[in-house]
Amino acid sequence: MPPDDFERFRRLVLEDRALQVALEATAEVPAFIALARKLGAERGCHFTEVDIREAIRSARREWNERWI
């Protein structure tokens, strides 16, 4: 099964330092979400705000579980 657009974009970000820098420079969540969606769409990856918020929650949960 091919990865969904959000997963494809996530992989692109992991491989592209310029994308990482652009996203890291955006501290506020609403601005981060808007930028991620824009950068994703420019690369043919279309996903929702909900997809991003779920990924953020999941990452926070995983990080917290490491320390509990």
N, CA, C, O and CB atoms as a CASP TS submission, in Angstrom:
PFRMAT TS
TARGET T0000
AUTHOR 0000-0000-0000
METHOD Language model
MODEL 1
PARENT N/A
ATOM      1  N   MET     1       0.853  -1.185   0.000  1.00  0.00           N
ATOM      2  CA  MET     1       0.000   0.000   0.000  1.00  0.00           C
ATOM      3  C   MET     1       0.896   1.243   0.000  1.00  0.00           C
ATOM      4  O   MET     1       1.761   1.380   0.865  1.00  0.00           O
ATOM      5  CB  MET     1      -0.969   0.001   1.237  1.00  0.00           C
ATOM      6  N   PRO     2       0.697   2.139  -0.953  1.00  0.00           N
ATOM      7  CA  PRO     2       1.527   3.345  -0.983  1.00  0.00           C
ATOM      8  C   PRO     2       1.229   4.264   0.201  1.00  0.00           C
ATOM      9  O   PRO     2       0.110   4.276   0.713  1.00  0.00           O
ATOM     10  CB  PRO     2       1.311   4.102  -2.295  1.00  0.00           C
ATOM     11  N   PRO     3       2.224   5.028   0.632  1.00  0.00           N
ATOM     12  CA  PRO     3       1.993   5.936   1.762  1.00  0.00           C
ATOM     13  C   PRO     3       1.021   7.046   1.377  1.00  0.00           C
ATOM     14  O   PRO     3       0.950   7.453   0.217  1.00  0.00           O
ATOM     15  CB  PRO     3       3.323   6.544   2.248  1.00  0.00           C
ATOM     16  N   ASP     4       0.286   7.521   2.353  1.00  0.00           N
ATOM     17  CA  ASP     4      -0.616   8.640   2.080  1.00  0.00           C
ATOM     18  C   ASP     4       0.209   9.919   1.906  1.00  0.00           C
ATOM     19  O   ASP     4       1.411   9.941   2.171  1.00  0.00           O
ATOM     20  CB  ASP     4      -1.665   8.807   3.228  1.00  0.00           C
ATOM     21  N   ASP     5      -0.456  10.971   1.461  1.00  0.00           N
ATOM     22  CA  ASP     5       0.251  12.216   1.175  1.00  0.00           C
ATOM     23  C   ASP     5       0.975  12.782   2.392  1.00  0.00           C
ATOM     24  O   ASP     5       2.084  13.301   2.264  1.00  0.00           O
ATOM     25  CB  ASP     5      -0.716  13.240   0.646  1.00  0.00           C
ATOM     26  N   PHE     6       0.362  12.688   3.569  1.00  0.00           N
ATOM     27  CA  PHE     6       1.029  13.220   4.759  1.00  0.00           C
ATOM     28  C   PHE     6       2.314  12.448   5.034  1.00  0.00           C
ATOM     29  O   PHE     6       3.347  13.045   5.338  1.00  0.00           O
ATOM     30  CB  PHE     6       0.093  13.155   5.983  1.00  0.00           C
ATOM     31  N   GLU     7       2.252  11.133   4.929  1.00  0.00           N
ATOM     32  CA  GLU     7       3.439  10.311   5.165  1.00  0.00           C
ATOM     33  C   GLU     7       4.510  10.603   4.106  1.00  0.00           C
ATOM     34  O   GLU     7       5.696  10.668   4.429  1.00  0.00           O
ATOM     35  CB  GLU     7       3.066   8.806   5.157  1.00  0.00           C
ATOM     36  N   ARG     8       4.104  10.778   2.860  1.00  0.00           N
ATOM     37  CA  ARG     8       5.068  11.127   1.808  1.00  0.00           C
ATOM     38  C   ARG     8       5.755  12.448   2.130  1.00  0.00           C
ATOM     39  O   ARG     8       6.970  12.577   1.977  1.00  0.00           O
ATOM     40  CB  ARG     8       4.368  11.214   0.434  1.00  0.00           C
ATOM     41  N   PHE     9       4.969  13.434   2.577  1.00  0.00           N
ATOM     42  CA  PHE     9       5.555  14.724   2.916  1.00  0.00           C
ATOM     43  C   PHE     9       6.495  14.593   4.110  1.00  0.00           C
ATOM     44  O   PHE     9       7.575  15.183   4.120  1.00  0.00           O
ATOM     45  CB  PHE     9       4.455  15.750   3.214  1.00  0.00           C
ATOM     46  N   ARG    10       6.092  13.830   5.106  1.00  0.00           N
ATOM     47  CA  ARG    10       6.945  13.623   6.278  1.00  0.00           C
ATOM     48  C   ARG    10       8.298  13.062   5.848  1.00  0.00           C
ATOM     49  O   ARG    10       9.343  13.497   6.333  1.00  0.00           O
ATOM     50  CB  ARG    10       6.264  12.671   7.292  1.00  0.00           C
ATOM     51  N   ARG    11       8.269  12.106   4.948  1.00  0.00           N
ATOM     52  CA  ARG    11       9.524  11.515   4.456  1.00  0.00           C
ATOM     53  C   ARG    11      10.355  12.529   3.678  1.00  0.00           C
ATOM     54  O   ARG    11      11.580  12.558   3.800  1.00  0.00           O
ATOM     55  CB  ARG    11       9.230  10.301   3.570  1.00  0.00           C
ATOM     56  N   LEU    12       9.692  13.357   2.879  1.00  0.00           N
ATOM     57  CA  LEU    12      10.409  14.407   2.158  1.00  0.00           C
ATOM     58  C   LEU    12      11.111  15.351   3.128  1.00  0.00           C
ATOM     59  O   LEU    12      12.257  15.742   2.903  1.00  0.00           O
ATOM     60  CB  LEU    12       9.446  15.194   1.259  1.00  0.00           C
ATOM     61  N   VAL    13      10.423  15.713   4.202  1.00  0.00           N
ATOM     62  CA  VAL    13      11.008  16.611   5.196  1.00  0.00           C
ATOM     63  C   VAL    13      12.230  15.965   5.849  1.00  0.00           C
ATOM     64  O   VAL    13      13.242  16.632   6.065  1.00  0.00           O
ATOM     65  CB  VAL    13       9.964  16.986   6.268  1.00  0.00           C
ATOM     66  N   LEU    14      12.142  14.692   6.161  1.00  0.00           N
ATOM     67  CA  LEU    14      13.274  14.010   6.787  1.00  0.00           C
ATOM     68  C   LEU    14      14.499  13.972   5.884  1.00  0.00           C
ATOM     69  O   LEU    14      15.627  13.885   6.370  1.00  0.00           O
ATOM     70  CB  LEU    14      12.882  12.600   7.169  1.00  0.00           C
ATOM     71  N   GLU    15      14.283  14.037   4.576  1.00  0.00           N
ATOM     72  CA  GLU    15      15.384  13.961   3.613  1.00  0.00           C
ATOM     73  C   GLU    15      15.866  15.331   3.132  1.00  0.00           C
ATOM     74  O   GLU    15      16.888  15.410   2.451  1.00  0.00           O
ATOM     75  CB  GLU    15      14.960  13.139   2.426  1.00  0.00           C
ATOM     76  N   ASP    16      15.163  16.398   3.466  1.00  0.00           N
ATOM     77  CA  ASP    16      15.456  17.718   2.900  1.00  0.00           C
ATOM     78  C   ASP    16      15.709  18.729   4.014  1.00  0.00           C
ATOM     79  O   ASP    16      14.778  19.172   4.688  1.00  0.00           O
ATOM     80  CB  ASP    16      14.295  18.195   1.998  1.00  0.00           C
ATOM     81  N   ARG    17      16.963  19.083   4.199  1.00  0.00           N
ATOM     82  CA  ARG    17      17.335  20.004   5.282  1.00  0.00           C
ATOM     83  C   ARG    17      16.678  21.373   5.116  1.00  0.00           C
ATOM     84  O   ARG    17      16.348  22.013   6.115  1.00  0.00           O
ATOM     85  CB  ARG    17      18.855  20.166   5.338  1.00  0.00           C
ATOM     86  N   ALA    18      16.482  21.832   3.901  1.00  0.00           N
ATOM     87  CA  ALA    18      15.853  23.135   3.686  1.00  0.00           C
ATOM     88  C   ALA    18      14.408  23.128   4.186  1.00  0.00           C
ATOM     89  O   ALA    18      13.955  24.107   4.780  1.00  0.00           O
ATOM     90  CB  ALA    18      15.899  23.514   2.193  1.00  0.00           C
ATOM     91  N   LEU    19      13.683  22.036   3.951  1.00  0.00           N
ATOM     92  CA  LEU    19      12.323  21.923   4.483  1.00  0.00           C
ATOM     93  C   LEU    19      12.345  21.910   6.006  1.00  0.00           C
ATOM     94  O   LEU    19      11.510  22.548   6.646  1.00  0.00           O
ATOM     95  CB  LEU    19      11.636  20.653   3.951  1.00  0.00           C
ATOM     96  N   GLN    20      13.287  21.192   6.581  1.00  0.00           N
ATOM     97  CA  GLN    20      13.403  21.129   8.031  1.00  0.00           C
ATOM     98  C   GLN    20      13.626  22.519   8.611  1.00  0.00           C
ATOM     99  O   GLN    20      12.975  22.903   9.583  1.00  0.00           O
ATOM    100  CB  GLN    20      14.544  20.192   8.439  1.00  0.00           C
ATOM    101  N   VAL    21      14.535  23.262   8.023  1.00  0.00           N
ATOM    102  CA  VAL    21      14.861  24.607   8.514  1.00  0.00           C
ATOM    103  C   VAL    21      13.631  25.511   8.419  1.00  0.00           C
ATOM    104  O   VAL    21      13.331  26.256   9.353  1.00  0.00           O
ATOM    105  CB  VAL    21      16.042  25.215   7.709  1.00  0.00           C
ATOM    106  N   ALA    22      12.929  25.444   7.301  1.00  0.00           N
ATOM    107  CA  ALA    22      11.741  26.290   7.126  1.00  0.00           C
ATOM    108  C   ALA    22      10.691  25.976   8.186  1.00  0.00           C
ATOM    109  O   ALA    22      10.106  26.887   8.772  1.00  0.00           O
ATOM    110  CB  ALA    22      11.143  26.099   5.720  1.00  0.00           C
ATOM    111  N   LEU    23      10.455  24.703   8.431  1.00  0.00           N
ATOM    112  CA  LEU    23       9.437  24.319   9.415  1.00  0.00           C
ATOM    113  C   LEU    23       9.899  24.607  10.847  1.00  0.00           C
ATOM    114  O   LEU    23       9.098  25.023  11.684  1.00  0.00           O
ATOM    115  CB  LEU    23       9.095  22.832   9.266  1.00  0.00           C
ATOM    116  N   GLU    24      11.172  24.390  11.127  1.00  0.00           N
ATOM    117  CA  GLU    24      11.698  24.660  12.469  1.00  0.00           C
ATOM    118  C   GLU    24      11.622  26.136  12.820  1.00  0.00           C
ATOM    119  O   GLU    24      11.498  26.491  13.993  1.00  0.00           O
ATOM    120  CB  GLU    24      13.137  24.183  12.576  1.00  0.00           C
ATOM    121  N   ALA    25      11.694  26.994  11.817  1.00  0.00           N
ATOM    122  CA  ALA    25      11.680  28.436  12.053  1.00  0.00           C
ATOM    123  C   ALA    25      10.285  28.957  12.381  1.00  0.00           C
ATOM    124  O   ALA    25      10.119  30.134  12.703  1.00  0.00           O
ATOM    125  CB  ALA    25      12.222  29.163  10.842  1.00  0.00           C
ATOM    126  N   THR    26       9.295  28.096  12.302  1.00  0.00           N
ATOM    127  CA  THR    26       7.899  28.493  12.524  1.00  0.00           C
ATOM    128  C   THR    26       7.461  27.956  13.874  1.00  0.00           C
ATOM    129  O   THR    26       7.136  26.775  13.999  1.00  0.00           O
ATOM    130  CB  THR    26       6.960  27.968  11.382  1.00  0.00           C
ATOM    131  N   ALA    27       7.450  28.819  14.891  1.00  0.00           N
ATOM    132  CA  ALA    27       7.204  28.388  16.263  1.00  0.00           C
ATOM    133  C   ALA    27       5.725  28.249  16.615  1.00  0.00           C
ATOM    134  O   ALA    27       5.360  27.389  17.416  1.00  0.00           O
ATOM    135  CB  ALA    27       7.842  29.351  17.204  1.00  0.00           C
ATOM    136  N   GLU    28       4.885  29.072  16.035  1.00  0.00           N
ATOM    137  CA  GLU    28       3.465  29.030  16.391  1.00  0.00           C
ATOM    138  C   GLU    28       2.759  27.937  15.606  1.00  0.00           C
ATOM    139  O   GLU    28       2.939  27.815  14.394  1.00  0.00           O
ATOM    140  CB  GLU    28       2.795  30.394  16.131  1.00  0.00           C
ATOM    141  N   VAL    29       1.956  27.145  16.302  1.00  0.00           N
ATOM    142  CA  VAL    29       1.306  25.981  15.683  1.00  0.00           C
ATOM    143  C   VAL    29       0.454  26.361  14.473  1.00  0.00           C
ATOM    144  O   VAL    29       0.592  25.713  13.435  1.00  0.00           O
ATOM    145  CB  VAL    29       0.440  25.265  16.707  1.00  0.00           C
ATOM    146  N   PRO    30      -0.419  27.369  14.539  1.00  0.00           N
ATOM    147  CA  PRO    30      -1.223  27.691  13.346  1.00  0.00           C
ATOM    148  C   PRO    30      -0.362  28.055  12.129  1.00  0.00           C
ATOM    149  O   PRO    30      -0.670  27.653  11.007  1.00  0.00           O
ATOM    150  CB  PRO    30      -2.170  28.845  13.658  1.00  0.00           C
ATOM    151  N   ALA    31       0.711  28.812  12.354  1.00  0.00           N
ATOM    152  CA  ALA    31       1.604  29.181  11.259  1.00  0.00           C
ATOM    153  C   ALA    31       2.357  27.955  10.746  1.00  0.00           C
ATOM    154  O   ALA    31       2.563  27.810   9.540  1.00  0.00           O
ATOM    155  CB  ALA    31       2.597  30.265  11.715  1.00  0.00           C
ATOM    156  N   PHE    32       2.765  27.080  11.651  1.00  0.00           N
ATOM    157  CA  PHE    32       3.448  25.838  11.267  1.00  0.00           C
ATOM    158  C   PHE    32       2.539  24.985  10.386  1.00  0.00           C
ATOM    159  O   PHE    32       2.970  24.466   9.357  1.00  0.00           O
ATOM    160  CB  PHE    32       3.881  25.040  12.521  1.00  0.00           C
ATOM    161  N   ILE    33       1.287  24.845  10.795  1.00  0.00           N
ATOM    162  CA  ILE    33       0.329  24.039  10.032  1.00  0.00           C
ATOM    163  C   ILE    33       0.115  24.631   8.641  1.00  0.00           C
ATOM    164  O   ILE    33       0.120  23.908   7.644  1.00  0.00           O
ATOM    165  CB  ILE    33      -1.015  23.943  10.781  1.00  0.00           C
ATOM    166  N   ALA    34      -0.072  25.936   8.581  1.00  0.00           N
ATOM    167  CA  ALA    34      -0.281  26.592   7.283  1.00  0.00           C
ATOM    168  C   ALA    34       0.929  26.392   6.373  1.00  0.00           C
ATOM    169  O   ALA    34       0.778  26.089   5.190  1.00  0.00           O
ATOM    170  CB  ALA    34      -0.555  28.099   7.474  1.00  0.00           C
ATOM    171  N   LEU    35       2.122  26.561   6.925  1.00  0.00           N
ATOM    172  CA  LEU    35       3.340  26.393   6.130  1.00  0.00           C
ATOM    173  C   LEU    35       3.503  24.946   5.683  1.00  0.00           C
ATOM    174  O   LEU    35       3.827  24.691   4.523  1.00  0.00           O
ATOM    175  CB  LEU    35       4.570  26.837   6.932  1.00  0.00           C
ATOM    176  N   ALA    36       3.285  24.007   6.577  1.00  0.00           N
ATOM    177  CA  ALA    36       3.419  22.585   6.220  1.00  0.00           C
ATOM    178  C   ALA    36       2.455  22.225   5.096  1.00  0.00           C
ATOM    179  O   ALA    36       2.832  21.522   4.159  1.00  0.00           O
ATOM    180  CB  ALA    36       3.162  21.683   7.452  1.00  0.00           C
ATOM    181  N   ARG    37       1.214  22.698   5.182  1.00  0.00           N
ATOM    182  CA  ARG    37       0.236  22.408   4.130  1.00  0.00           C
ATOM    183  C   ARG    37       0.647  23.044   2.809  1.00  0.00           C
ATOM    184  O   ARG    37       0.492  22.437   1.749  1.00  0.00           O
ATOM    185  CB  ARG    37      -1.156  22.904   4.539  1.00  0.00           C
ATOM    186  N   LYS    38       1.173  24.272   2.871  1.00  0.00           N
ATOM    187  CA  LYS    38       1.622  24.969   1.659  1.00  0.00           C
ATOM    188  C   LYS    38       2.796  24.236   1.026  1.00  0.00           C
ATOM    189  O   LYS    38       2.789  23.962  -0.174  1.00  0.00           O
ATOM    190  CB  LYS    38       2.017  26.424   1.980  1.00  0.00           C
ATOM    191  N   LEU    39       3.807  23.918   1.834  1.00  0.00           N
ATOM    192  CA  LEU    39       4.978  23.218   1.315  1.00  0.00           C
ATOM    193  C   LEU    39       4.611  21.830   0.791  1.00  0.00           C
ATOM    194  O   LEU    39       5.141  21.378  -0.224  1.00  0.00           O
ATOM    195  CB  LEU    39       6.049  23.102   2.400  1.00  0.00           C
ATOM    196  N   GLY    40       3.704  21.167   1.490  1.00  0.00           N
ATOM    197  CA  GLY    40       3.251  19.860   1.021  1.00  0.00           C
ATOM    198  C   GLY    40       2.542  19.963  -0.313  1.00  0.00           C
ATOM    199  O   GLY    40       2.826  19.193  -1.230  1.00  0.00           O
ATOM    200  N   ALA    41       1.618  20.912  -0.430  1.00  0.00           N
ATOM    201  CA  ALA    41       0.859  21.079  -1.678  1.00  0.00           C
ATOM    202  C   ALA    41       1.794  21.391  -2.845  1.00  0.00           C
ATOM    203  O   ALA    41       1.572  20.925  -3.963  1.00  0.00           O
ATOM    204  CB  ALA    41      -0.190  22.202  -1.527  1.00  0.00           C
ATOM    205  N   GLU    42       2.834  22.174  -2.587  1.00  0.00           N
ATOM    206  CA  GLU    42       3.806  22.489  -3.636  1.00  0.00           C
ATOM    207  C   GLU    42       4.516  21.237  -4.141  1.00  0.00           C
ATOM    208  O   GLU    42       5.058  21.227  -5.247  1.00  0.00           O
ATOM    209  CB  GLU    42       4.832  23.493  -3.120  1.00  0.00           C
ATOM    210  N   ARG    43       4.512  20.196  -3.336  1.00  0.00           N
ATOM    211  CA  ARG    43       5.174  18.940  -3.688  1.00  0.00           C
ATOM    212  C   ARG    43       4.173  17.829  -4.009  1.00  0.00           C
ATOM    213  O   ARG    43       4.530  16.652  -4.072  1.00  0.00           O
ATOM    214  CB  ARG    43       6.084  18.498  -2.553  1.00  0.00           C
ATOM    215  N   GLY    44       2.926  18.220  -4.207  1.00  0.00           N
ATOM    216  CA  GLY    44       1.900  17.254  -4.582  1.00  0.00           C
ATOM    217  C   GLY    44       1.355  16.432  -3.433  1.00  0.00           C
ATOM    218  O   GLY    44       0.725  15.398  -3.655  1.00  0.00           O
ATOM    219  N   CYS    45       1.588  16.876  -2.211  1.00  0.00           N
ATOM    220  CA  CYS    45       1.112  16.179  -1.018  1.00  0.00           C
ATOM    221  C   CYS    45       0.009  17.015  -0.379  1.00  0.00           C
ATOM    222  O   CYS    45       0.255  18.120   0.105  1.00  0.00           O
ATOM    223  CB  CYS    45       2.280  15.921  -0.006  1.00  0.00           C
ATOM    224  N   HIS    46      -1.183  16.489  -0.381  1.00  0.00           N
ATOM    225  CA  HIS    46      -2.326  17.229   0.155  1.00  0.00           C
ATOM    226  C   HIS    46      -2.843  16.522   1.400  1.00  0.00           C
ATOM    227  O   HIS    46      -3.189  15.341   1.354  1.00  0.00           O
ATOM    228  CB  HIS    46      -3.455  17.364  -0.908  1.00  0.00           C
ATOM    229  N   PHE    47      -2.893  17.249   2.511  1.00  0.00           N
ATOM    230  CA  PHE    47      -3.341  16.696   3.784  1.00  0.00           C
ATOM    231  C   PHE    47      -4.021  17.799   4.566  1.00  0.00           C
ATOM    232  O   PHE    47      -3.953  18.971   4.195  1.00  0.00           O
ATOM    233  CB  PHE    47      -2.157  16.085   4.592  1.00  0.00           C
ATOM    234  N   THR    48      -4.670  17.423   5.639  1.00  0.00           N
ATOM    235  CA  THR    48      -5.491  18.371   6.400  1.00  0.00           C
ATOM    236  C   THR    48      -4.776  18.867   7.648  1.00  0.00           C
ATOM    237  O   THR    48      -3.745  18.335   8.061  1.00  0.00           O
ATOM    238  CB  THR    48      -6.813  17.728   6.789  1.00  0.00           C
ATOM    239  N   GLU    49      -5.354  19.891   8.222  1.00  0.00           N
ATOM    240  CA  GLU    49      -4.888  20.390   9.518  1.00  0.00           C
ATOM    241  C   GLU    49      -5.014  19.288  10.563  1.00  0.00           C
ATOM    242  O   GLU    49      -4.146  19.155  11.426  1.00  0.00           O
ATOM    243  CB  GLU    49      -5.690  21.647   9.953  1.00  0.00           C
ATOM    244  N   VAL    50      -6.068  18.505  10.498  1.00  0.00           N
ATOM    245  CA  VAL    50      -6.287  17.404  11.444  1.00  0.00           C
ATOM    246  C   VAL    50      -5.143  16.398  11.354  1.00  0.00           C
ATOM    247  O   VAL    50      -4.682  15.898  12.380  1.00  0.00           O
ATOM    248  CB  VAL    50      -7.641  16.703  11.168  1.00  0.00           C
ATOM    249  N   ASP    51      -4.681  16.094  10.144  1.00  0.00           N
ATOM    250  CA  ASP    51      -3.555  15.164   9.984  1.00  0.00           C
ATOM    251  C   ASP    51      -2.327  15.672  10.736  1.00  0.00           C
ATOM    252  O   ASP    51      -1.642  14.907  11.414  1.00  0.00           O
ATOM    253  CB  ASP    51      -3.218  14.969   8.486  1.00  0.00           C
ATOM    254  N   ILE    52      -2.059  16.960  10.609  1.00  0.00           N
ATOM    255  CA  ILE    52      -0.879  17.538  11.261  1.00  0.00           C
ATOM    256  C   ILE    52      -1.056  17.565  12.770  1.00  0.00           C
ATOM    257  O   ILE    52      -0.141  17.201  13.509  1.00  0.00           O
ATOM    258  CB  ILE    52      -0.611  18.957  10.737  1.00  0.00           C
ATOM    259  N   ARG    53      -2.216  17.991  13.230  1.00  0.00           N
ATOM    260  CA  ARG    53      -2.443  18.044  14.679  1.00  0.00           C
ATOM    261  C   ARG    53      -2.339  16.652  15.304  1.00  0.00           C
ATOM    262  O   ARG    53      -1.817  16.514  16.411  1.00  0.00           O
ATOM    263  CB  ARG    53      -3.821  18.656  14.983  1.00  0.00           C
ATOM    264  N   GLU    54      -2.825  15.628  14.615  1.00  0.00           N
ATOM    265  CA  GLU    54      -2.724  14.259  15.131  1.00  0.00           C
ATOM    266  C   GLU    54      -1.264  13.822  15.184  1.00  0.00           C
ATOM    267  O   GLU    54      -0.851  13.158  16.135  1.00  0.00           O
ATOM    268  CB  GLU    54      -3.545  13.283  14.256  1.00  0.00           C
ATOM    269  N   ALA    55      -0.489  14.184  14.181  1.00  0.00           N
ATOM    270  CA  ALA    55       0.937  13.843  14.182  1.00  0.00           C
ATOM    271  C   ALA    55       1.666  14.539  15.331  1.00  0.00           C
ATOM    272  O   ALA    55       2.537  13.942  15.965  1.00  0.00           O
ATOM    273  CB  ALA    55       1.582  14.228  12.838  1.00  0.00           C
ATOM    274  N   ILE    56       1.317  15.790  15.601  1.00  0.00           N
ATOM    275  CA  ILE    56       1.921  16.521  16.718  1.00  0.00           C
ATOM    276  C   ILE    56       1.559  15.841  18.039  1.00  0.00           C
ATOM    277  O   ILE    56       2.424  15.619  18.886  1.00  0.00           O
ATOM    278  CB  ILE    56       1.453  18.005  16.724  1.00  0.00           C
ATOM    279  N   ARG    57       0.277  15.511  18.211  1.00  0.00           N
ATOM    280  CA  ARG    57      -0.154  14.827  19.449  1.00  0.00           C
ATOM    281  C   ARG    57       0.561  13.493  19.619  1.00  0.00           C
ATOM    282  O   ARG    57       1.008  13.155  20.715  1.00  0.00           O
ATOM    283  CB  ARG    57      -1.679  14.601  19.440  1.00  0.00           C
ATOM    284  N   SER    58       0.666  12.748  18.543  1.00  0.00           N
ATOM    285  CA  SER    58       1.320  11.444  18.592  1.00  0.00           C
ATOM    286  C   SER    58       2.792  11.587  18.978  1.00  0.00           C
ATOM    287  O   SER    58       3.299  10.826  19.801  1.00  0.00           O
ATOM    288  CB  SER    58       1.193  10.730  17.240  1.00  0.00           C
ATOM    289  N   ALA    59       3.475  12.562  18.381  1.00  0.00           N
ATOM    290  CA  ALA    59       4.892  12.783  18.702  1.00  0.00           C
ATOM    291  C   ALA    59       5.069  13.189  20.157  1.00  0.00           C
ATOM    292  O   ALA    59       5.993  12.727  20.825  1.00  0.00           O
ATOM    293  CB  ALA    59       5.491  13.857  17.785  1.00  0.00           C
ATOM    294  N   ARG    60       4.190  14.046  20.645  1.00  0.00           N
ATOM    295  CA  ARG    60       4.268  14.455  22.062  1.00  0.00           C
ATOM    296  C   ARG    60       4.036  13.267  22.981  1.00  0.00           C
ATOM    297  O   ARG    60       4.736  13.095  23.980  1.00  0.00           O
ATOM    298  CB  ARG    60       3.236  15.564  22.369  1.00  0.00           C
ATOM    299  N   ARG    61       3.048  12.446  22.637  1.00  0.00           N
ATOM    300  CA  ARG    61       2.734  11.273  23.442  1.00  0.00           C
ATOM    301  C   ARG    61       3.930  10.317  23.490  1.00  0.00           C
ATOM    302  O   ARG    61       4.295   9.824  24.557  1.00  0.00           O
ATOM    303  CB  ARG    61       1.493  10.554  22.882  1.00  0.00           C
ATOM    304  N   GLU    62       4.535  10.062  22.326  1.00  0.00           N
ATOM    305  CA  GLU    62       5.704   9.181  22.274  1.00  0.00           C
ATOM    306  C   GLU    62       6.855   9.750  23.090  1.00  0.00           C
ATOM    307  O   GLU    62       7.540   9.014  23.801  1.00  0.00           O
ATOM    308  CB  GLU    62       6.148   8.963  20.823  1.00  0.00           C
ATOM    309  N   TRP    63       7.070  11.055  22.992  1.00  0.00           N
ATOM    310  CA  TRP    63       8.150  11.681  23.744  1.00  0.00           C
ATOM    311  C   TRP    63       7.896  11.541  25.243  1.00  0.00           C
ATOM    312  O   TRP    63       8.799  11.185  26.000  1.00  0.00           O
ATOM    313  CB  TRP    63       8.293  13.166  23.356  1.00  0.00           C
ATOM    314  N   ASN    64       6.661  11.824  25.667  1.00  0.00           N
ATOM    315  CA  ASN    64       6.320  11.711  27.093  1.00  0.00           C
ATOM    316  C   ASN    64       6.479  10.284  27.594  1.00  0.00           C
ATOM    317  O   ASN    64       6.954  10.075  28.710  1.00  0.00           O
ATOM    318  CB  ASN    64       4.889  12.187  27.338  1.00  0.00           C
ATOM    319  N   GLU    65       6.095   9.312  26.804  1.00  0.00           N
ATOM    320  CA  GLU    65       6.167   7.915  27.229  1.00  0.00           C
ATOM    321  C   GLU    65       7.610   7.459  27.425  1.00  0.00           C
ATOM    322  O   GLU    65       7.868   6.552  28.217  1.00  0.00           O
ATOM    323  CB  GLU    65       5.474   7.018  26.210  1.00  0.00           C
ATOM    324  N   ARG    66       8.537   8.068  26.725  1.00  0.00           N
ATOM    325  CA  ARG    66       9.959   7.728  26.911  1.00  0.00           C
ATOM    326  C   ARG    66      10.435   8.104  28.301  1.00  0.00           C
ATOM    327  O   ARG    66      11.328   7.458  28.850  1.00  0.00           O
ATOM    328  CB  ARG    66      10.824   8.432  25.860  1.00  0.00           C
ATOM    329  N   TRP    67       9.852   9.136  28.870  1.00  0.00           N
ATOM    330  CA  TRP    67      10.344   9.672  30.136  1.00  0.00           C
ATOM    331  C   TRP    67       9.495   9.287  31.321  1.00  0.00           C
ATOM    332  O   TRP    67       9.801   9.673  32.449  1.00  0.00           O
ATOM    333  CB  TRP    67      10.429  11.152  30.059  1.00  0.00           C
ATOM    334  N   ILE    68       8.441   8.539  31.096  1.00  0.00           N
ATOM    335  CA  ILE    68       7.576   8.125  32.213  1.00  0.00           C
ATOM    336  C   ILE    68       7.908   6.706  32.602  1.00  0.00           C
ATOM    337  O   ILE    68       7.298   6.159  33.522  1.00  0.00           O
ATOM    338  CB  ILE    68       6.074   8.245  31.842  1.00  0.00           C
TER
END
